[in-house]
Amino acid sequence: MSNVATKMIPFARPSVTDAEKQAVMRVLDSPILTHGPECKGFEEDFAAFIGEGTHALAVSSCMAALHLSYLHFRIGEGDEVIVPAQTHTATAHAVEWVGAKPVFVDCDPRTGNMTPEAIRAAVTSKTKAIGLVHYIGIPCDMPAIMQIAAEHGLKVIEDCALAVGARIDRTHVGMWGDAGCFSFYPVKHMTSGEGGMFITRHEDVAASVRYLRAFGVDRTHQERKVPGMYDVPRLGLNYRMSELQAALGRVQVARLPEFLKARAKNFSLLNKCLSGFEGIAVVDTTQAQLENSYYCLVMILGGPFKNKRDASIDFLKQNGVGTSIYYPQPVPRMSYYARKYGYAAERYAGAEAISDEGIALPVGPHLSDDDLNYLIEILNRWREEFAG
Ligand SMILES: *Cc1c(COP(=O)(O)O)cnc(C)c1O
């Protein structure tokens, strides 16, 4: 088959317009390149998007926000944190960096999320926190999880890296637990180049993390009576965001409703096409009050498509359709974790189904109507060739 694709649809592509470019240039023409008005404005705009009562702190990445969460709650040596096996490695790395032990829990392959029952079964006398993830924008069952946390006195850290826009009964994810961590890495829902946001509904947590984020110094530039004078009452890090990144992020957060609308529409079109495919299961929310933010469409190949994952990815690529895998391996199977804690495959059947039989399709705002029609045409051709 000599197949020269006339189109190339990437899995994801950041959407940067003149407005973003001008915002960054304005910062470069100003004397303040870090901890200035853009960061403050970005935090306010992001908090307004999330909803009332949100305290938001701009940080250098989602991983930084996660690390700050565990540092703030003084989780460390001898403690256990329940994390999903099906996630980005950052979710578990943050726990490792504070010296605590990540206890990996499998996901329900229908939603990609840990169920409340599975979390409950993993609680021990050493458990201090639940480090959950809203998989590809599908919210976890937070009311039930918060109930478990309350019963056992656990902190809840929400990894919302792929879940900006996801809500449950109108309350945004990240505002259910004690901390929410967002990512603005280029191919997420919105970008600041690199960057992240730490959010919390607790004022005291925000006040403390604000200092942890900047070396642990006790006053900001604005609060210094004598320029350059400050004290350091405790240990901290430099996880700040620059003004350049914040200016870019502010334009993107204003465009977020438009991005989310496009994602929902694109997901729905692809989902409708795939619903006629025997053996294909689409990972989605199973409860109406859970509002998905549609990062991508993950399909799990079964029936006639079983064991044809890699060949399918190749077919789609040859025909100009970019795909990805979210995530490529259950984290406990990654060699660092497997070496340290061992890997018992039978405990992670859900995560393995997604990692080993899943394909992530694009649904981002970079897809034109033409792209979508083309994508659907290629999916139908794929079905004919692989399941015919
Ligand atoms: C991408 C991602 C991260 C890492 O985000 P960074 O901003 O690159 O640190 C963390 N958790 C999840 C679930 C992710 O998808």
The ligand as an SDF file (V2000), in Angstrom:
LIG
                    3D

 15 15  0  0  0  0  0  0  0  0999 V2000
    1.0990   16.5700   32.2900 C   0  0  0  0  0  0  0  0  0  0  0  0
    0.7550   16.0720   33.6200 C   0  0  0  0  0  0  0  0  0  0  0  0
    1.5090   16.4340   34.7550 C   0  0  0  0  0  0  0  0  0  0  0  0
    2.7760   17.2300   34.6550 C   0  0  0  0  0  0  0  0  0  0  0  0
    2.5490   18.5760   34.3750 O   0  0  0  0  0  0  0  0  0  0  0  0
    3.8110   19.5730   34.3040 P   0  0  0  0  0  0  0  0  0  0  0  0
    3.1730   20.9330   34.2750 O   0  0  0  0  0  0  0  0  0  0  0  0
    4.5220   19.2440   33.0330 O   0  0  0  0  0  0  0  0  0  0  0  0
    4.6280   19.3550   35.5160 O   0  0  0  0  0  0  0  0  0  0  0  0
    1.0770   15.9870   35.9910 C   0  0  0  0  0  0  0  0  0  0  0  0
   -0.0040   15.2020   36.1220 N   0  0  0  0  0  0  0  0  0  0  0  0
   -0.7370   14.8230   35.0660 C   0  0  0  0  0  0  0  0  0  0  0  0
   -1.9500   13.9670   35.2860 C   0  0  0  0  0  0  0  0  0  0  0  0
   -0.3770   15.2320   33.7720 C   0  0  0  0  0  0  0  0  0  0  0  0
   -1.0950   14.8300   32.7140 O   0  0  0  0  0  0  0  0  0  0  0  0
  1  2  1  0
  2  3  1  0
  2 14  2  0
  3  4  1  0
  3 10  2  0
  4  5  1  0
  5  6  1  0
  6  7  2  0
  6  8  1  0
  6  9  1  0
 10 11  1  0
 11 12  2  0
 12 13  1  0
 12 14  1  0
 14 15  1  0
M  END
$$$$
